[in-house]
Structures are given as C-alpha cells and as structure tokens.
Amino acid sequence: MFRKVIVLLLLITLTSAWWLQKPPRATKETLSQLDGEIRKLLKEDPERIGGFVRLAFHDCVGRGRCDGCIDHHNHDNKGLAVYTKVLNNLFTKFSNRITRADLYAFAAIVAANYASTSGPDAVFKMNRFKVGRRDCSRSGQEDDNAETFPGPNMQNVHELVNFFNKTFGLNLRETVALMGAHSLGRLRTKNSGFEGPWIAEVVQKNGANILDSRYYLEIVAVHWFLKVMPTNNKRHQWQREGPSMGVGNSVNASLNAQPDNILIHSDAALAFNFHLDENGAFKPGKECIMCSIVDPPPAGDLPCCDIKSAGRQLCIDYALNNTIWMHDFTDVFYKMIDNPDGKLTLPISVPVRPRPPPHRRLKHDSKNQDEKEAQDDVAFEKIKQKPV
Ligand code: HEM
C-alpha cells in the first residue's frame, strides 16, 4: 500500500513538473525559417503535401486536441509514419524553439498554402497561424491516446457532422468545407484498402495536389458507380467506369496504373444518402448510382441515389465558386488546428541582434551557438528584405 502511494506521488510530481514546464513559443523568425525548410521538403516530394495535411487532422483528433502525438499502432494512422519521420528530423534542429504540435500544424498550413498557390485563384492564407500548442508527455513516441477517427463508410452528411461537431465543434457548413482537404493526396491499398486519388494526377501539378474546390465538382457533376476492391471485399469505393463495366457491388474496382478519380462513401455522403451494410456494400434492394446533375442518368441502369441531402447545395455552391470555398476552408482549418484552451497567440517578432565581431565575443561561445546565430542571421536578413 505504502509503495503504491509513493509511486502515485512520484507520478503526480512528474506529471505536474511536465505540465509546469513552459513550452517554447516559436517567433515569426523561427516560423519564417521553418517555412523555407518545409517548402524544400514539399518540393523534394509533393506527396508530402497531402501527407502533412492529413497528419495535422489526425494530430488534432483526440483528448489533447493538437498535441504532437500520433499513435502509429492505430491502423487509422497507417501511412503517417513517413511524414512524422521527416518532420521529426526537422524538429530535432528546432526543438528549443517550437513544440512538435506547433510544427505538425504549421507544416499543414505551409502545405495548404503551397498547394493553393498553384490553383486557379484564391490562396490559403498563412498569416493567422498561432503558436503555443502543448506536446503530450509522450510526444515523439508511439502513443496510446485512444483516438477515434471517422470511418470511411458514412451514409449521410449527418453522420459526418456528428463526428466533426463532437470533435471540433463544427456545424454543417464547416464540415462540408473541411472535407475539401481531400482535393489533396490519395488513398493507398497498403494503408486503407482503397486505391486512387480523389483528383486524378492528370489535373494535378507535379503528380499531386492543387488545393481547390474541384473535389465538390467531382462529387456532383459526374456519374459514379460503386465497386468492390479486388484486394479486400470489405472495401467499396466509387469509380467513374460506367455500365459497360457493370455496376453494383459485384464488379471489381479497376486498379489501373493511373486510376481515374475515386471517392469513398464519406466523401459521397456530403451530397447523397446511402443504405450500407458494415462493409460498405449496399443493403439488398438499395443499390444505386451517384447521378451527375449535368448529364441524364445512364439508360437502363440502377436508379440514382437519394439526393435529399442537407450538404448537397453547399457542394454545388463550392463547386461553382472556389473563392467562397477557400474562404470557408481557411476558417475551418484554423478552427481545427487552434486548440480551444485559449493559450494560443500570434507569433511575435524577435529579430536577432547583429553579432559582435569575433574579437569581442566571449570565450565560452560554443560552436553550436555560432551555428544557431548564423541560422538566425539568415532568417533576419530574409525578414529585412520582405516588404512590410
Ligand atoms: C469522414 C472524415 C474522413 C475520412 C473517413 C477520411 C478518410 C481518409 C482515408 C481512408 C484516407 C486514405 C489514407 C491512405 O490510404 O493512405 C485519407 C487520406 C487523406 N485525408 Fe482524410 N478522411 C476524413 C477527413 C479528413 C479531413 C478532415 C482532412 C483534413 C482536414 C483529411 C485529409 C486527408 C488527406 C490530405 C489525405 C491524403 C493523404 C496522402 O495523400 O497521404 N481527411 N482520408
């Protein structure tokens, strides 16, 4: 009993010591340096754009909200380890200047900005990024945060709103707007059992990723047919192949080298209602195709799926106006990554003072210190050159 009390006291002391520690708060200069580093990573491998955005979403789900903790044992996080690895390498260089949770969130902001500047018009704004997210005590290690992620087989928009309202306090409009993040990146058989991009590579830049509202146009403006995955009969995804390829659950999804765009039920459910079993197949007698608003339904085919969805008009509005979507998306993305504990602040500017000439430096100036100051000088020069 006595030993138990000692252990408990020790645990309380350690936890409160961690909690009382003041996490580093990144300055504008640190963020400017990180912006450059993250852009280099994105240019090197554009797949990281979608990866960093997905990572921020997953980091912000769960008890601690955005907390720098990703549980790589959770199968819903499959595929994220490559992105935490690359950001953790960067983190080791900046660990005394930013928290891991801030870095994960900032990497997503840089990625969204990077991908939107190649889009048609509106640009995802970065200047609202706040700092001060706290890392969980096991940040950087695999963590057992018991997070629950949304499933891929949602049947209507209410199920989506339910999840996003509980998790981030979002309403219908915000939920529909946030899902447009799926204009980036792709699904991979080895991670989720689904395969293909939401927006095919042919319309993406550098093999991946323009952040715009085309995702909504895809949902409402073409015919979609449900296919079962040949690799996993518990996975059903929506594809473009029409009646000649068969419809309904019986027909395999095609896994061409460059498959057309695909959707999962949780995308399609923004504008349609379905009746599905636990594997994402139609319930008997409820088979349908997602009909386009533009073309008439294919003759002699299954009926069109139910379009009486509260999310449908929003999808059409966003499909027709990228600027409105980008405005809503930016707002809701910041709502997702801004922990609601009121501790976040906009970064302040702390320009580095010019270094004294070498003969006036103290003897104990270490090589590390020199390196750090040299980095700060570069950041300072960049800021000086920027127009105010
Ligand atoms: C109902 C909600 C959601 C479901 C069911 C869902 C499901 C998925 C699945 C199954 C994948 C594929 C993972 C893989 O195979 O590698 C994925 C990828 C992705 N998700 Fe979601 N997601 C949801 C919401 C979100 C939200 C809210 C965001 C961001 C704000 C997001 C951003 C992404 C991105 C960018 C990718 C592509 C990742 C890459 O290319 O590596 N998702 N999502």
Residues whose N, C-alpha, C, O or C-beta is under 5 A from the ligand:
A	BS01	HEM	E47 G50 G51 V53 R54 F57 K78 G79 P150 G151 P152 L178 A181 L184 G185 R186 L187 R188 N191 S192 F194 S266
